Amino acid sequence: MYPNPVKDILFINTNIDEPRNSYLYLRNISGQLIYEISDLKKGELFIDVSDFKPGLYFLQINNGQSSRTIKVSVE
């Protein structure tokens, strides 16, 4: 995932072989769901955050077997 902090476009590389039961959630500091993608595919995807309020967000990626949460700073 890059860049972090981000102003416009957040790029995310995924290595998901089985898209079923996989998802990406982006939540604000209050836990509110801001952005969601389900059935992720292997490769690069991007999220346009240019309209997001500046602050700290949490990006959660789940591949159906494990989950990872990353802090993302939007400027």
Order of alpha helices (4+ residues) and beta strands (2+ residues): beta-beta-beta-beta-beta-beta
